[in-house]
Amino acid sequence: MDIPMILSRRYPDAQWTLDGDNYSGLTWLSESPKPTLEEIQLQWEDVEFEIEVDRVQALRKAAYQNESDPIFFDWQRGEVTEQEWLDSVQAIKDRYPYPVVEEGES
């Protein structure tokens, strides 16, 4: 569990410090109530999922720019078929799939 990541994503306006990597080292500097360890732990799975989605989006964006965008422009000029461009987009999606939420997870 990454406490700083959870706090940064779930409490973006809060001010805090963390001495070490344990909840016991968390000093809450904001006026809002300090989240409990249990509240933070419950949020980790969702934050971890969001981090993976962000990673996939970044990988896809780079691949689209480097691989499928040039094919798109080739298609626009009539040098390749639309299907070739669509296939290149699908290949990127297949290479970098989004994480799947397992049944029963939030």
GIZIRA-V543906 format. One line per field, one symbol per residue. burial: I if it has 16 or more other C-alpha atoms within 10 Angstrom, else O. A space follows every 50 residues. Layout:
burial: ???
This chain:
burial: OOIIOIIOOOOOOOOOOOOOOOOOOIOOOOOOOOOOOOOIOOIIOOIOOO OOIOOIIOOIOOIIOOIIOOIIOIIOOOOOOOOOIOOIIOOIIOOIOIOO OOOOOO
